[in-house]
Amino acid sequence: MKTFTCGDVVAGCREVFTAADSDGILAQVSGHARHDHGLPDVPADLVGQVLLAIRETA
């Protein structure tokens, strides 16, 4: 399993996402970025930051 905490990239955001793989995390984060952060498209540099912040969970 993989976990991503949005606050690791966007200060003050407390959303946490869990999925089987990075693609699952990115799918969830895309919707979150659109609905909660007002980003219609996630810029490539932000995707890179998300990928670096994804952690393996037990």
C-alpha distance matrix in Angstrom:
0.0 3.8 6.9 10.5 13.6 16.5 19.0 17.9 19.7 22.0 23.9 24.1 21.4 19.3 16.7 13.0 10.5 7.0 5.8 4.5 6.4 9.0 11.5 10.0 10.0 13.5 14.7 14.2 15.6 18.5 19.6 19.3 21.3 23.9 24.4 24.0 25.0 27.5 26.3 27.1 25.5 22.8 24.7 23.4 23.6 21.4 18.8 19.1 18.7 15.5 14.0 15.3 13.9 10.2 8.6 6.1 5.3 6.7
3.8 0.0 3.8 6.9 10.4 13.1 15.7 14.4 15.9 18.4 20.4 21.0 18.3 16.6 14.2 10.6 8.2 5.6 5.4 5.8 5.8 6.8 9.9 8.7 7.5 10.8 12.8 12.1 12.7 15.8 17.4 16.7 18.3 21.2 21.9 21.3 21.9 24.5 23.2 24.3 22.6 19.7 21.4 20.1 20.1 17.8 15.3 15.6 15.0 11.8 10.6 11.8 10.2 6.5 5.6 4.6 5.5 8.5
6.9 3.8 0.0 3.8 6.8 9.8 12.1 11.3 13.1 15.3 17.0 17.3 14.7 12.8 10.7 7.1 5.5 4.5 6.6 8.8 8.8 8.6 11.4 9.9 7.4 10.6 12.7 11.1 11.1 14.6 15.9 14.5 16.1 19.2 19.6 18.5 19.2 22.1 21.2 22.8 21.4 18.4 20.3 19.6 19.1 16.3 14.6 15.1 13.7 10.4 10.4 11.3 8.7 5.6 5.2 6.4 6.4 9.9
10.5 6.9 3.8 0.0 3.8 6.2 8.8 8.0 9.5 11.5 13.5 14.2 11.5 10.4 8.5 5.7 5.2 6.6 8.9 11.5 10.7 9.1 11.6 10.5 7.0 9.3 11.8 10.0 8.8 12.4 13.9 12.0 13.1 16.5 17.2 15.7 15.9 19.0 18.0 20.0 18.6 15.5 17.2 16.9 16.1 13.1 11.9 12.6 10.7 7.4 8.6 9.5 6.4 4.7 6.3 9.0 9.8 13.5
13.6 10.4 6.8 3.8 0.0 3.8 5.4 5.7 7.8 9.1 10.4 10.6 8.1 6.9 6.0 4.4 6.4 8.9 12.0 14.9 14.4 12.8 15.0 13.7 10.1 11.8 14.0 11.6 9.7 13.4 14.4 11.7 12.6 16.1 16.3 14.1 14.3 17.7 17.4 19.9 19.1 16.1 17.8 18.0 16.8 13.5 13.3 14.2 11.4 8.8 11.1 11.3 7.7 7.7 8.9 11.9 12.2 15.6
16.5 13.1 9.8 6.2 3.8 0.0 3.8 5.3 5.6 5.8 8.0 8.5 5.8 6.4 5.5 6.2 8.0 11.3 13.9 17.1 16.1 13.8 15.4 14.4 10.7 11.2 13.3 10.9 8.1 11.3 12.4 9.3 9.4 13.1 13.5 11.0 10.7 14.2 13.9 16.7 16.1 13.2 14.9 15.8 14.6 10.9 11.5 13.0 10.2 7.9 11.1 11.7 8.7 9.6 11.8 15.0 15.7 19.2
19.0 15.7 12.1 8.8 5.4 3.8 0.0 3.8 5.2 4.7 5.0 5.6 4.5 5.6 7.1 8.3 11.0 14.1 17.1 20.2 19.3 17.0 18.9 18.0 14.3 14.9 17.1 14.6 11.8 14.7 15.7 12.3 12.1 15.7 15.8 12.7 12.0 15.7 15.8 19.1 18.7 15.8 17.0 17.9 16.0 12.7 14.0 14.8 11.4 10.3 13.5 13.1 9.8 11.6 13.3 16.7 17.2 20.6
17.9 14.4 11.3 8.0 5.7 5.3 3.8 0.0 3.8 6.1 6.8 8.8 8.3 9.1 9.9 9.8 11.8 14.3 16.8 19.4 18.0 15.6 17.9 17.7 13.9 14.4 17.3 15.5 12.6 15.5 17.3 14.4 13.8 17.5 18.3 15.6 14.5 17.9 17.3 20.4 19.3 15.9 16.5 16.7 14.3 11.5 12.6 12.5 8.9 8.3 11.0 9.8 6.7 9.3 10.9 14.6 15.8 19.3
19.7 15.9 13.1 9.5 7.8 5.6 5.2 3.8 0.0 3.8 6.3 9.2 8.5 10.5 10.9 11.5 12.9 15.7 17.8 20.3 18.5 15.5 17.3 17.5 13.8 13.3 16.1 14.8 11.3 13.5 15.6 13.0 11.5 15.1 16.4 14.0 12.1 15.2 14.2 17.3 16.0 12.7 12.9 13.4 11.1 8.1 10.0 10.3 6.7 6.8 10.2 9.6 7.5 10.4 13.0 16.7 18.3 22.0
22.0 18.4 15.3 11.5 9.1 5.8 4.7 6.1 3.8 0.0 3.8 6.3 5.9 9.0 10.0 11.8 13.7 17.0 19.4 22.4 20.9 18.0 19.3 19.1 15.4 14.8 17.0 15.2 11.7 13.5 14.9 11.8 10.1 13.5 14.3 11.4 9.3 12.7 12.4 16.0 15.5 12.7 13.4 14.9 12.9 9.6 12.1 13.1 9.9 9.8 13.4 13.3 11.1 13.5 16.1 19.7 20.8 24.4
23.9 20.4 17.0 13.5 10.4 8.0 5.0 6.8 6.3 3.8 0.0 3.8 5.7 8.6 10.9 13.0 15.7 19.0 21.8 24.9 23.6 21.0 22.6 22.1 18.4 18.2 20.4 18.2 14.9 17.0 18.0 14.6 13.3 16.5 16.7 13.3 11.6 15.0 15.5 19.2 19.1 16.4 17.0 18.5 16.1 13.2 15.7 16.4 12.8 12.9 16.4 15.7 13.1 15.7 17.6 21.2 22.0 25.4
24.1 21.0 17.3 14.2 10.6 8.5 5.6 8.8 9.2 6.3 3.8 0.0 3.8 6.3 9.4 12.1 15.2 18.7 21.8 25.2 24.5 22.3 23.7 22.6 19.0 19.3 20.9 18.2 15.4 17.7 17.9 14.2 13.7 16.6 15.9 12.2 11.5 15.1 16.4 20.0 20.4 18.2 19.4 21.2 19.2 15.9 18.1 19.2 15.8 15.2 18.7 18.3 15.3 17.2 18.8 22.1 22.2 25.4
21.4 18.3 14.7 11.5 8.1 5.8 4.5 8.3 8.5 5.9 5.7 3.8 0.0 3.8 5.9 8.9 11.8 15.4 18.5 22.0 21.5 19.4 20.6 19.2 15.7 16.1 17.5 14.5 12.0 14.4 14.4 10.6 10.7 13.7 12.9 9.4 9.4 13.2 14.3 17.6 18.1 15.9 17.7 19.5 18.1 14.5 16.1 17.7 14.6 13.2 16.7 17.0 13.9 15.2 16.9 20.0 20.1 23.3
19.3 16.6 12.8 10.4 6.9 6.4 5.6 9.1 10.5 9.0 8.6 6.3 3.8 0.0 3.8 6.5 10.0 13.3 16.8 20.3 20.4 18.9 20.4 18.5 15.1 16.4 17.5 14.2 12.5 15.5 15.1 11.5 12.7 15.6 14.4 11.2 12.2 15.9 17.1 20.0 20.4 18.2 20.3 21.8 20.5 16.9 17.8 19.3 16.3 14.2 17.3 17.6 14.1 14.6 15.7 18.4 17.8 20.7
16.7 14.2 10.7 8.5 6.0 5.5 7.1 9.9 10.9 10.0 10.9 9.4 5.9 3.8 0.0 3.8 6.7 10.3 13.5 17.2 17.4 16.1 17.2 15.0 11.8 13.3 14.0 10.6 9.3 12.6 12.0 8.6 10.6 13.5 12.3 9.8 11.4 14.8 15.6 18.1 18.4 16.3 18.9 20.2 19.6 15.8 16.0 18.0 15.5 12.8 15.6 16.6 13.3 13.0 14.4 16.8 16.2 19.1
13.0 10.6 7.1 5.7 4.4 6.2 8.3 9.8 11.5 11.8 13.0 12.1 8.9 6.5 3.8 0.0 3.8 6.9 10.4 13.9 14.3 13.5 15.0 12.7 9.7 12.0 13.1 9.9 9.3 13.0 12.9 10.3 12.4 15.5 14.8 12.9 14.3 17.6 17.8 19.9 19.6 17.2 19.6 20.3 19.7 16.2 15.6 17.2 15.0 11.8 13.9 14.9 11.5 10.4 11.2 13.2 12.5 15.4
10.5 8.2 5.5 5.2 6.4 8.0 11.0 11.8 12.9 13.7 15.7 15.2 11.8 10.0 6.7 3.8 0.0 3.8 6.8 10.4 10.9 10.4 11.6 9.0 6.3 9.2 10.0 7.1 7.5 11.2 11.4 9.7 12.2 14.9 14.7 13.8 15.2 18.0 17.6 19.1 18.4 16.1 18.8 19.1 19.1 15.7 14.3 16.1 14.7 11.1 12.4 14.2 11.4 9.3 10.4 11.8 11.4 14.3
7.0 5.6 4.5 6.6 8.9 11.3 14.1 14.3 15.7 17.0 19.0 18.7 15.4 13.3 10.3 6.9 3.8 0.0 3.8 7.2 8.5 9.2 10.8 7.9 6.4 10.1 10.8 8.7 10.1 13.4 13.8 12.9 15.4 17.9 17.9 17.3 18.8 21.4 20.7 21.9 20.9 18.6 21.1 20.8 21.1 18.0 16.0 17.4 16.4 12.8 13.0 14.8 12.4 9.4 9.5 9.7 8.8 11.3
5.8 5.4 6.6 8.9 12.0 13.9 17.1 16.8 17.8 19.4 21.8 21.8 18.5 16.8 13.5 10.4 6.8 3.8 0.0 3.8 5.5 7.2 8.2 5.3 5.6 9.2 9.5 8.7 10.8 13.4 14.2 14.2 16.6 18.7 19.1 19.2 20.6 22.7 21.6 22.1 20.8 18.6 21.1 20.5 21.2 18.6 15.9 17.4 17.2 13.5 12.9 15.3 13.7 10.2 10.6 10.0 9.8 11.8
4.5 5.8 8.8 11.5 14.9 17.1 20.2 19.4 20.3 22.4 24.9 25.2 22.0 20.3 17.2 13.9 10.4 7.2 3.8 0.0 3.8 7.2 8.3 6.5 8.0 11.1 11.6 11.8 13.9 16.1 17.2 17.7 19.7 21.8 22.5 22.8 23.9 25.9 24.5 24.8 23.1 20.9 23.0 21.8 22.7 20.6 17.5 18.4 18.8 15.4 13.8 16.1 15.2 11.4 11.3 9.5 9.7 11.0
6.4 5.8 8.8 10.7 14.4 16.1 19.3 18.0 18.5 20.9 23.6 24.5 21.5 20.4 17.4 14.3 10.9 8.5 5.5 3.8 0.0 3.8 5.5 5.4 6.6 8.9 10.2 11.2 12.6 14.6 16.4 17.0 18.4 20.6 21.9 22.2 22.8 24.7 22.7 23.0 20.9 18.4 20.2 18.6 19.5 17.8 14.5 15.1 15.9 12.8 10.7 13.2 13.0 9.4 10.1 9.1 10.6 12.8
9.0 6.8 8.6 9.1 12.8 13.8 17.0 15.6 15.5 18.0 21.0 22.3 19.4 18.9 16.1 13.5 10.4 9.2 7.2 7.2 3.8 0.0 3.8 5.4 5.0 6.1 8.6 10.0 10.3 12.1 14.6 15.1 15.8 18.2 20.0 20.1 20.2 22.0 19.8 20.2 17.8 15.1 16.5 14.9 15.7 14.1 10.7 11.4 12.3 9.3 7.2 10.2 10.4 7.3 9.3 9.7 12.0 14.9
11.5 9.9 11.4 11.6 15.0 15.4 18.9 17.9 17.3 19.3 22.6 23.7 20.6 20.4 17.2 15.0 11.6 10.8 8.2 8.3 5.5 3.8 0.0 3.8 5.4 5.1 6.2 8.7 9.8 10.5 12.8 14.3 15.0 16.7 18.7 19.6 19.7 21.0 18.6 18.4 16.0 13.9 15.7 14.3 16.1 14.5 10.9 12.5 14.0 11.0 9.5 13.0 13.4 10.7 13.0 13.4 15.3 17.9
10.0 8.7 9.9 10.5 13.7 14.4 18.0 17.7 17.5 19.1 22.1 22.6 19.2 18.5 15.0 12.7 9.0 7.9 5.3 6.5 5.4 5.4 3.8 0.0 3.8 5.5 5.2 6.4 8.7 10.0 11.4 12.6 14.3 15.9 17.2 18.0 18.9 20.4 18.6 18.5 16.8 15.0 17.4 16.7 18.3 16.0 12.9 14.8 15.6 12.1 11.4 14.7 14.1 11.1 12.9 13.1 14.1 16.5
10.0 7.5 7.4 7.0 10.1 10.7 14.3 13.9 13.8 15.4 18.4 19.0 15.7 15.1 11.8 9.7 6.3 6.4 5.6 8.0 6.6 5.0 5.4 3.8 0.0 3.8 5.5 5.3 6.1 8.5 10.3 10.5 11.9 14.3 15.5 15.7 16.2 18.2 16.5 17.2 15.5 13.2 15.5 15.0 15.9 13.3 10.6 12.5 12.6 8.9 8.9 12.0 10.8 8.1 10.5 11.6 12.7 15.7
13.5 10.8 10.6 9.3 11.8 11.2 14.9 14.4 13.3 14.8 18.2 19.3 16.1 16.4 13.3 12.0 9.2 10.1 9.2 11.1 8.9 6.1 5.1 5.5 3.8 0.0 3.8 5.4 5.0 5.9 8.8 9.6 10.1 12.1 14.2 14.7 14.7 16.1 13.9 14.2 12.1 9.7 12.1 11.7 13.1 10.7 7.7 10.3 11.1 7.9 8.1 11.7 11.4 9.7 12.8 14.4 16.1 19.3
14.7 12.8 12.7 11.8 14.0 13.3 17.1 17.3 16.1 17.0 20.4 20.9 17.5 17.5 14.0 13.1 10.0 10.8 9.5 11.6 10.2 8.6 6.2 5.2 5.5 3.8 0.0 3.8 5.6 5.3 6.8 8.9 10.1 11.1 12.8 14.2 14.9 15.8 13.9 13.4 12.0 10.7 13.8 13.9 15.9 13.5 10.8 13.8 14.7 11.5 11.9 15.5 15.0 13.0 15.8 16.9 18.1 20.9
14.2 12.1 11.1 10.0 11.6 10.9 14.6 15.5 14.8 15.2 18.2 18.2 14.5 14.2 10.6 9.9 7.1 8.7 8.7 11.8 11.2 10.0 8.7 6.4 5.3 5.4 3.8 0.0 3.8 5.4 5.5 6.3 8.7 10.2 10.9 11.7 13.0 14.5 13.4 13.7 13.1 11.7 15.0 15.7 17.1 14.0 12.0 15.0 14.9 11.4 12.7 15.9 14.4 12.5 15.0 16.4 16.9 19.7
15.6 12.7 11.1 8.8 9.7 8.1 11.8 12.6 11.3 11.7 14.9 15.4 12.0 12.5 9.3 9.3 7.5 10.1 10.8 13.9 12.6 10.3 9.8 8.7 6.1 5.0 5.6 3.8 0.0 3.8 5.4 4.9 5.9 8.4 9.8 9.9 10.3 12.1 10.8 11.9 10.9 8.9 12.0 13.0 13.9 10.5 9.1 12.3 11.8 8.6 10.7 13.6 12.1 11.2 14.2 16.4 17.4 20.6
18.5 15.8 14.6 12.4 13.4 11.3 14.7 15.5 13.5 13.5 17.0 17.7 14.4 15.5 12.6 13.0 11.2 13.4 13.4 16.1 14.6 12.1 10.5 10.0 8.5 5.9 5.3 5.4 3.8 0.0 3.8 5.5 5.2 6.3 8.7 10.0 10.0 10.6 8.6 8.7 7.7 6.5 10.1 11.6 13.3 10.4 9.1 12.7 13.1 10.5 12.4 15.6 14.9 14.2 17.5 19.5 20.8 24.0
19.6 17.4 15.9 13.9 14.4 12.4 15.7 17.3 15.6 14.9 18.0 17.9 14.4 15.1 12.0 12.9 11.4 13.8 14.2 17.2 16.4 14.6 12.8 11.4 10.3 8.8 6.8 5.5 5.4 3.8 0.0 3.8 5.5 5.1 6.1 8.2 9.5 9.9 9.1 8.9 9.5 9.4 13.2 15.2 16.8 13.7 12.8 16.4 16.3 13.6 15.7 18.7 17.5 16.6 19.5 21.4 22.0 25.0
19.3 16.7 14.5 12.0 11.7 9.3 12.3 14.4 13.0 11.8 14.6 14.2 10.6 11.5 8.6 10.3 9.7 12.9 14.2 17.7 17.0 15.1 14.3 12.6 10.5 9.6 8.9 6.3 4.9 5.5 3.8 0.0 3.8 5.4 5.2 5.4 7.0 8.8 8.9 10.2 10.9 10.1 13.6 15.7 16.5 12.9 12.7 16.1 15.1 12.4 15.2 17.7 15.8 15.4 18.1 20.4 20.8 23.9
21.3 18.3 16.1 13.1 12.6 9.4 12.1 13.8 11.5 10.1 13.3 13.7 10.7 12.7 10.6 12.4 12.2 15.4 16.6 19.7 18.4 15.8 15.0 14.3 11.9 10.1 10.1 8.7 5.9 5.2 5.5 3.8 0.0 3.8 5.7 5.6 4.8 6.3 5.5 7.6 8.0 7.0 10.3 12.9 13.5 10.1 10.7 14.1 13.2 11.3 14.4 16.7 15.4 15.7 18.9 21.6 22.5 25.9
23.9 21.2 19.2 16.5 16.1 13.1 15.7 17.5 15.1 13.5 16.5 16.6 13.7 15.6 13.5 15.5 14.9 17.9 18.7 21.8 20.6 18.2 16.7 15.9 14.3 12.1 11.1 10.2 8.4 6.3 5.1 5.4 3.8 0.0 3.8 6.0 5.9 4.9 4.6 5.1 7.1 7.9 11.4 14.4 15.7 12.8 13.2 16.8 16.5 14.7 17.5 20.1 19.0 19.1 22.3 24.7 25.6 28.9
24.4 21.9 19.6 17.2 16.3 13.5 15.8 18.3 16.4 14.3 16.7 15.9 12.9 14.4 12.3 14.8 14.7 17.9 19.1 22.5 21.9 20.0 18.7 17.2 15.5 14.2 12.8 10.9 9.8 8.7 6.1 5.2 5.7 3.8 0.0 3.8 6.0 5.8 7.6 8.4 10.9 11.6 15.1 18.0 19.0 15.8 16.2 19.8 18.9 16.8 19.8 22.2 20.5 20.4 23.3 25.6 26.0 29.0
24.0 21.3 18.5 15.7 14.1 11.0 12.7 15.6 14.0 11.4 13.3 12.2 9.4 11.2 9.8 12.9 13.8 17.3 19.2 22.8 22.2 20.1 19.6 18.0 15.7 14.7 14.2 11.7 9.9 10.0 8.2 5.4 5.6 6.0 3.8 0.0 3.8 5.8 8.2 10.4 12.5 12.3 15.3 18.2 18.5 15.0 16.0 19.2 17.6 15.7 19.1 21.0 18.9 19.2 21.9 24.5 24.8 27.9
25.0 21.9 19.2 15.9 14.3 10.7 12.0 14.5 12.1 9.3 11.6 11.5 9.4 12.2 11.4 14.3 15.2 18.8 20.6 23.9 22.8 20.2 19.7 18.9 16.2 14.7 14.9 13.0 10.3 10.0 9.5 7.0 4.8 5.9 6.0 3.8 0.0 3.8 5.7 8.9 10.6 10.1 12.5 15.7 15.6 12.4 14.1 17.1 15.5 14.3 17.8 19.5 17.8 18.8 21.8 24.8 25.6 28.9
27.5 24.5 22.1 19.0 17.7 14.2 15.7 17.9 15.2 12.7 15.0 15.1 13.2 15.9 14.8 17.6 18.0 21.4 22.7 25.9 24.7 22.0 21.0 20.4 18.2 16.1 15.8 14.5 12.1 10.6 9.9 8.8 6.3 4.9 5.8 5.8 3.8 0.0 3.8 6.3 9.0 9.9 12.3 15.8 16.4 13.7 15.3 18.5 17.6 16.7 19.9 21.9 20.7 21.6 24.8 27.7 28.6 31.9
26.3 23.2 21.2 18.0 17.4 13.9 15.8 17.3 14.2 12.4 15.5 16.4 14.3 17.1 15.6 17.8 17.6 20.7 21.6 24.5 22.7 19.8 18.6 18.6 16.5 13.9 13.9 13.4 10.8 8.6 9.1 8.9 5.5 4.6 7.6 8.2 5.7 3.8 0.0 3.8 5.4 6.3 8.6 12.2 13.2 10.8 12.2 15.5 15.2 14.5 17.4 19.6 19.0 19.9 23.4 26.2 27.6 31.0
27.1 24.3 22.8 20.0 19.9 16.7 19.1 20.4 17.3 16.0 19.2 20.0 17.6 20.0 18.1 19.9 19.1 21.9 22.1 24.8 23.0 20.2 18.4 18.5 17.2 14.2 13.4 13.7 11.9 8.7 8.9 10.2 7.6 5.1 8.4 10.4 8.9 6.3 3.8 0.0 3.8 6.8 9.4 12.8 14.7 12.8 13.4 16.9 17.4 16.4 18.8 21.5 21.2 21.6 25.2 27.7 29.1 32.5
25.5 22.6 21.4 18.6 19.1 16.1 18.7 19.3 16.0 15.5 19.1 20.4 18.1 20.4 18.4 19.6 18.4 20.9 20.8 23.1 20.9 17.8 16.0 16.8 15.5 12.1 12.0 13.1 10.9 7.7 9.5 10.9 8.0 7.1 10.9 12.5 10.6 9.0 5.4 3.8 0.0 3.8 6.2 9.2 11.5 10.2 10.3 13.8 14.8 14.0 16.0 18.8 19.1 19.5 23.2 25.7 27.5 30.9
22.8 19.7 18.4 15.5 16.1 13.2 15.8 15.9 12.7 12.7 16.4 18.2 15.9 18.2 16.3 17.2 16.1 18.6 18.6 20.9 18.4 15.1 13.9 15.0 13.2 9.7 10.7 11.7 8.9 6.5 9.4 10.1 7.0 7.9 11.6 12.3 10.1 9.9 6.3 6.8 3.8 0.0 3.8 6.5 8.4 6.5 6.7 10.2 11.0 10.3 12.5 15.1 15.4 16.0 19.8 22.5 24.5 28.0
24.7 21.4 20.3 17.2 17.8 14.9 17.0 16.5 12.9 13.4 17.0 19.4 17.7 20.3 18.9 19.6 18.8 21.1 21.1 23.0 20.2 16.5 15.7 17.4 15.5 12.1 13.8 15.0 12.0 10.1 13.2 13.6 10.3 11.4 15.1 15.3 12.5 12.3 8.6 9.4 6.2 3.8 0.0 3.8 5.5 5.3 6.4 8.8 10.1 10.8 12.6 14.6 15.6 16.9 20.7 23.5 26.0 29.6
23.4 20.1 19.6 16.9 18.0 15.8 17.9 16.7 13.4 14.9 18.5 21.2 19.5 21.8 20.2 20.3 19.1 20.8 20.5 21.8 18.6 14.9 14.3 16.7 15.0 11.7 13.9 15.7 13.0 11.6 15.2 15.7 12.9 14.4 18.0 18.2 15.7 15.8 12.2 12.8 9.2 6.5 3.8 0.0 3.8 5.4 5.0 6.3 8.8 9.8 10.5 12.5 14.4 15.5 19.2 21.9 24.7 28.3
23.6 20.1 19.1 16.1 16.8 14.6 16.0 14.3 11.1 12.9 16.1 19.2 18.1 20.5 19.6 19.7 19.1 21.1 21.2 22.7 19.5 15.7 16.1 18.3 15.9 13.1 15.9 17.1 13.9 13.3 16.8 16.5 13.5 15.7 19.0 18.5 15.6 16.4 13.2 14.7 11.5 8.4 5.5 3.8 0.0 3.8 5.4 5.0 6.4 8.8 9.9 10.8 12.6 14.6 18.2 21.2 24.1 27.8
21.4 17.8 16.3 13.1 13.5 10.9 12.7 11.5 8.1 9.6 13.2 15.9 14.5 16.9 15.8 16.2 15.7 18.0 18.6 20.6 17.8 14.1 14.5 16.0 13.3 10.7 13.5 14.0 10.5 10.4 13.7 12.9 10.1 12.8 15.8 15.0 12.4 13.7 10.8 12.8 10.2 6.5 5.3 5.4 3.8 0.0 3.8 5.3 5.0 6.2 8.6 9.9 10.6 12.5 16.1 19.3 21.8 25.5
18.8 15.3 14.6 11.9 13.3 11.5 14.0 12.6 10.0 12.1 15.7 18.1 16.1 17.8 16.0 15.6 14.3 16.0 15.9 17.5 14.5 10.7 10.9 12.9 10.6 7.7 10.8 12.0 9.1 9.1 12.8 12.7 10.7 13.2 16.2 16.0 14.1 15.3 12.2 13.4 10.3 6.7 6.4 5.0 5.4 3.8 0.0 3.8 5.4 5.1 6.2 8.7 9.9 10.7 14.5 17.2 19.9 23.5
19.1 15.6 15.1 12.6 14.2 13.0 14.8 12.5 10.3 13.1 16.4 19.2 17.7 19.3 18.0 17.2 16.1 17.4 17.4 18.4 15.1 11.4 12.5 14.8 12.5 10.3 13.8 15.0 12.3 12.7 16.4 16.1 14.1 16.8 19.8 19.2 17.1 18.5 15.5 16.9 13.8 10.2 8.8 6.3 5.0 5.3 3.8 0.0 3.8 5.4 5.1 6.3 8.7 10.2 13.7 16.5 19.5 23.1
18.7 15.0 13.7 10.7 11.4 10.2 11.4 8.9 6.7 9.9 12.8 15.8 14.6 16.3 15.5 15.0 14.7 16.4 17.2 18.8 15.9 12.3 14.0 15.6 12.6 11.1 14.7 14.9 11.8 13.1 16.3 15.1 13.2 16.5 18.9 17.6 15.5 17.6 15.2 17.4 14.8 11.0 10.1 8.8 6.4 5.0 5.4 3.8 0.0 3.8 5.5 5.2 6.3 8.9 12.2 15.6 18.3 22.0
15.5 11.8 10.4 7.4 8.8 7.9 10.3 8.3 6.8 9.8 12.9 15.2 13.2 14.2 12.8 11.8 11.1 12.8 13.5 15.4 12.8 9.3 11.0 12.1 8.9 7.9 11.5 11.4 8.6 10.5 13.6 12.4 11.3 14.7 16.8 15.7 14.3 16.7 14.5 16.4 14.0 10.3 10.8 9.8 8.8 6.2 5.1 5.4 3.8 0.0 3.8 5.4 5.1 6.3 10.0 13.2 15.6 19.3
14.0 10.6 10.4 8.6 11.1 11.1 13.5 11.0 10.2 13.4 16.4 18.7 16.7 17.3 15.6 13.9 12.4 13.0 12.9 13.8 10.7 7.2 9.5 11.4 8.9 8.1 11.9 12.7 10.7 12.4 15.7 15.2 14.4 17.5 19.8 19.1 17.8 19.9 17.4 18.8 16.0 12.5 12.6 10.5 9.9 8.6 6.2 5.1 5.5 3.8 0.0 3.8 5.4 5.4 8.9 11.5 14.5 18.1
15.3 11.8 11.3 9.5 11.3 11.7 13.1 9.8 9.6 13.3 15.7 18.3 17.0 17.6 16.6 14.9 14.2 14.8 15.3 16.1 13.2 10.2 13.0 14.7 12.0 11.7 15.5 15.9 13.6 15.6 18.7 17.7 16.7 20.1 22.2 21.0 19.5 21.9 19.6 21.5 18.8 15.1 14.6 12.5 10.8 9.9 8.7 6.3 5.2 5.4 3.8 0.0 3.8 5.7 8.3 11.3 14.5 18.0
13.9 10.2 8.7 6.4 7.7 8.7 9.8 6.7 7.5 11.1 13.1 15.3 13.9 14.1 13.3 11.5 11.4 12.4 13.7 15.2 13.0 10.4 13.4 14.1 10.8 11.4 15.0 14.4 12.1 14.9 17.5 15.8 15.4 19.0 20.5 18.9 17.8 20.7 19.0 21.2 19.1 15.4 15.6 14.4 12.6 10.6 9.9 8.7 6.3 5.1 5.4 3.8 0.0 3.8 6.3 9.9 12.5 16.2
10.2 6.5 5.6 4.7 7.7 9.6 11.6 9.3 10.4 13.5 15.7 17.2 15.2 14.6 13.0 10.4 9.3 9.4 10.2 11.4 9.4 7.3 10.7 11.1 8.1 9.7 13.0 12.5 11.2 14.2 16.6 15.4 15.7 19.1 20.4 19.2 18.8 21.6 19.9 21.6 19.5 16.0 16.9 15.5 14.6 12.5 10.7 10.2 8.9 6.3 5.4 5.7 3.8 0.0 3.8 6.9 9.5 13.2
8.6 5.6 5.2 6.3 8.9 11.8 13.3 10.9 13.0 16.1 17.6 18.8 16.9 15.7 14.4 11.2 10.4 9.5 10.6 11.3 10.1 9.3 13.0 12.9 10.5 12.8 15.8 15.0 14.2 17.5 19.5 18.1 18.9 22.3 23.3 21.9 21.8 24.8 23.4 25.2 23.2 19.8 20.7 19.2 18.2 16.1 14.5 13.7 12.2 10.0 8.9 8.3 6.3 3.8 0.0 3.8 6.3 9.9
6.1 4.6 6.4 9.0 11.9 15.0 16.7 14.6 16.7 19.7 21.2 22.1 20.0 18.4 16.8 13.2 11.8 9.7 10.0 9.5 9.1 9.7 13.4 13.1 11.6 14.4 16.9 16.4 16.4 19.5 21.4 20.4 21.6 24.7 25.6 24.5 24.8 27.7 26.2 27.7 25.7 22.5 23.5 21.9 21.2 19.3 17.2 16.5 15.6 13.2 11.5 11.3 9.9 6.9 3.8 0.0 3.8 6.9
5.3 5.5 6.4 9.8 12.2 15.7 17.2 15.8 18.3 20.8 22.0 22.2 20.1 17.8 16.2 12.5 11.4 8.8 9.8 9.7 10.6 12.0 15.3 14.1 12.7 16.1 18.1 16.9 17.4 20.8 22.0 20.8 22.5 25.6 26.0 24.8 25.6 28.6 27.6 29.1 27.5 24.5 26.0 24.7 24.1 21.8 19.9 19.5 18.3 15.6 14.5 14.5 12.5 9.5 6.3 3.8 0.0 3.8
6.7 8.5 9.9 13.5 15.6 19.2 20.6 19.3 22.0 24.4 25.4 25.4 23.3 20.7 19.1 15.4 14.3 11.3 11.8 11.0 12.8 14.9 17.9 16.5 15.7 19.3 20.9 19.7 20.6 24.0 25.0 23.9 25.9 28.9 29.0 27.9 28.9 31.9 31.0 32.5 30.9 28.0 29.6 28.3 27.8 25.5 23.5 23.1 22.0 19.3 18.1 18.0 16.2 13.2 9.9 6.9 3.8 0.0
